[in-house]
């Protein structure tokens, strides 16, 4: 294997044998000699072989995922995926049916969930290689896009201001005095004029 020390494997009565390896990189198995042995292990005949087989190991990595949470109600949720080029990602939205997309040749894809009105959970299930082997890496990762509701805006009563007599066309007033009314006294809401 990969030009290393000679190893032996014995075929069974049907003429087959299974060589089991757990490689982390590509390996080449070269067959150099075939022998027929007698029951006592002596060589009956031998033949030089020059066959080899290469086993290609496909490596898969879990993608990096960045989302734009939190967002406001009605905005688009976005998940940016970055990983192995041309791999297929399988995911679900809020426990629904499996869906897929493919990372581009640079290993990137942006999943856009339009006009979200509630917090949304995206379960990233697996990555599948584009190779003929179709290797699958189970991810089982969860991304949550938190959707904050829009503030309730109240139309305030008209703001009355009196002219102070200095300039007949103007009157001093403070719009900030209406902010609490306009925001319905909601915490963490800023009213901008």
PyMOL commands that set and color helices and strands:
alter all, ss='L'
color gray80, all
select helices_A, chain A and resi 175-182
alter helices_A, ss='H'
color red, helices_A
select strands_A, chain A and resi 27-37+43-55+64-67+71-72+77-82+88-93+99-102+108-113+120-128+136-145+147-148
alter strands_A, ss='S'
color yellow, strands_A
deselect
rebuild
show_as cartoon
